[in-house]
Amino acid sequence: MTESTTDEIEPNEAETSEAPAVCTLPAGDDAEAALVHDPALTGPRADCVLCGEPTELPADHPGSTLCPVCAWQQAQRIACSG
């Protein structure tokens, strides 16, 4: 049996493609900002899409809004799913 080194291994086409294999997030603090209470926000609040309780997010906030309890439970489900 012959010994092979990593110098002899040629990359396949998938490894050399120009498209990144991982989606990148735009720079910003959106995730952290969603967890921090902002007392300057006024107006109607969005309801949690799972339990219906009011959240601290404004009603015009894009995406699915979760109350702190449901957000915590979703994070636990995702963390333990794999």
N, C-alpha and C positions, 0 to 999 in steps of 0.2 A: 504494500500500500504506500502511496506517495504522500508526502506531507504537503499541505497547502497553506499558504499564508494569506493574509488579508490583502496583500499587494496584488495577488493574482486574480482576485475576485473582481469581475467587471459589473458595474451597476446596470440594472435592467432599465427599460424605458420608463417604467412607472416612477422610479426613484429620481430620474433625471428630468422629469417634466418641470415646466416653469410654474405651473399652478401650485399654490401651497396646499398641503394635505389637510391643514387645520384651518378652520374659520377664525379669523381674527376679529376682535371687537374694536370698535372705534375708541379712541382715547376719550376718557370722561369718567365721571364718578356717578353714573346713573344708578348702578346697583347699590352703592353705598348711600346715595342721596335718598333712595326709596325707603331705607331703613331708619333714617333720621327724621325726627319730628321737626317740622318747620312751622313755628307759630305765625309767621307772616302770611301763610296761605289762608285765604278766606273764601267763602262761597260754599256751595253744596258739596257734600262729600260723596265719593263713590261707595257703593255697597260691595261687600265681599262676594265674589262669584260662587263660592262654595257654601257659606253659611248665611249670607244675607246681612251680616252685621256691618255697621258703617266702618269705613277705614279712615285713615288720616289723609288719604290721597284725594285730590280734587276730582269731581265727577267727569271732567273732560280729560283725565289722564288716559293715555293710550295703553292698550294691552289689558290683560286680565288682572284685576285688582284683588288682593287678598288681605284679610285682616291679619294682625300679628300672630294670632293663634294658628290660623290655617297656613300661613307662610311657614311657621315653625314646623307644623306637621308635614307639609309638603317637603321641606328640606330633609326631615328625618326619613321619609319614604324614599326619596331619591338617594340619600346616603347609604341606606341599607338594601338597596335593590340589586346590588351587584356582587 
